[in-house]
Amino acid sequence: MGIGYGYALGATWQFLPQWPAGASYISETTFSKLKGYEDDFLASSKGRLNLPMRIGAGLTYQPNEQLKVGFDILRINWQDIAGFGQGTL
């Protein structure tokens, strides 16, 4: 079993009556080494399988109490994570 750490920040705001919005930042989640994988599947990451940093934003339109439509975008920074990034194959 591994131990990991990271943090997340987020905010929402109502910039117009029918248009709430939000944004979030999630740091890279760093995990301890997984035993038995250092020379195999996770060799390029020295036995670690961390999760990438993520940045997201969203916008909602709510014309009435019965209808709400949301739009979200999320950027996941896979290329900077050993084991998932470029040049690992």
C-alpha positions in Angstrom: 0.0 0.0 0.0 1.3 3.5 -0.8 0.9 6.9 0.7 0.3 10.0 -1.3 -0.1 13.7 -0.9 -1.3 16.7 -2.9 -3.8 19.6 -2.6 -6.8 21.1 -4.3 -8.1 24.7 -4.6 -11.4 25.8 -6.0 -13.7 28.7 -6.3 -17.2 29.4 -7.5 -18.9 32.7 -8.2 -22.2 34.1 -9.6 -21.1 36.8 -12.1 -24.6 37.1 -13.6 -28.0 36.0 -12.2 -28.3 33.0 -14.5 -24.6 32.3 -15.0 -22.5 30.8 -12.2 -18.9 29.8 -12.9 -16.1 28.0 -11.2 -12.5 27.1 -11.4 -10.2 24.5 -9.8 -6.5 23.6 -9.4 -5.4 20.2 -8.3 -1.7 19.7 -7.6 0.3 16.7 -8.7 -0.5 13.9 -6.3 2.8 12.3 -5.3 2.7 8.7 -4.1 5.3 6.5 -2.3 7.1 3.8 -4.3 5.2 0.7 -5.2 7.2 -2.3 -4.3 7.8 -4.9 -7.0 7.4 -2.6 -9.9 10.7 -0.6 -9.9 12.2 -2.8 -12.7 9.0 -3.6 -14.6 5.9 -1.6 -15.4 7.1 1.5 -13.5 10.8 1.4 -14.3 10.7 4.8 -16.0 9.2 6.4 -12.9 11.4 4.5 -10.4 8.5 2.6 -8.9 6.1 5.6 -8.5 2.8 6.2 -10.2 1.9 9.8 -9.5 -1.2 11.6 -10.7 -0.8 14.8 -12.8 -1.7 18.4 -12.0 -5.1 19.4 -13.3 -6.7 22.8 -14.0 -10.4 23.2 -14.7 -13.0 25.7 -15.3 -16.8 25.6 -15.8 -19.7 27.7 -16.7 -23.4 27.0 -16.0 -26.5 28.5 -17.6 -29.7 28.2 -15.6 -32.6 29.9 -17.4 -35.2 28.6 -14.8 -35.4 26.3 -11.8 -36.1 23.2 -13.9 -33.2 23.5 -16.4 -29.5 23.8 -15.8 -26.8 23.3 -18.5 -23.1 23.1 -17.7 -20.0 23.4 -19.7 -16.6 22.3 -18.3 -13.0 22.1 -19.5 -10.2 20.2 -17.8 -6.5 20.2 -18.6 -4.6 17.2 -17.3 -0.8 17.5 -17.4 0.0 13.9 -18.3 3.3 14.8 -20.2 5.1 15.8 -17.0 4.4 12.5 -15.2 7.0 9.8 -15.4 5.5 6.6 -16.5 2.8 8.4 -18.6 4.7 11.1 -20.4 6.6 11.1 -23.7 9.5 8.8 -24.2 8.4 6.2 -21.7 7.8 3.4 -24.3 
